[in-house]
């Protein structure tokens, strides 16, 4: 007799599902790892050049514009919660 869990799945089926999901997750995680390493090397090089790092930091902050969650919160108030902000 095959032992099953409360869900009716056998331990082998659960183990296989876990391994399948683990394989998928690792594949998704590692798919862009090379690009991550290349980007990290660029960041590290920029960090070593303090003048360039400071300039990039200032420009990044200046170009940020209005905080992005402001729009999202207003949109949720209007479309989802049907309230006015501040209620």
SULBELTA-V41120 format. One record per run of one state. SS is the DSSP state (hx for helix, st for strand, lp for the rest). FROM is the first residue (numbers start at 1). TO is the last residue. If there is no record, write none. Layout:
{{SS:FROM:TO} {SS:FROM:TO}}
This chain:
{{lp:1:3} {st:4:4} {lp:5:9} {st:10:10} {hx:11:30} {lp:31:32} {hx:33:48} {lp:49:49} {hx:50:63} {lp:64:67} {hx:68:81} {lp:82:87}}
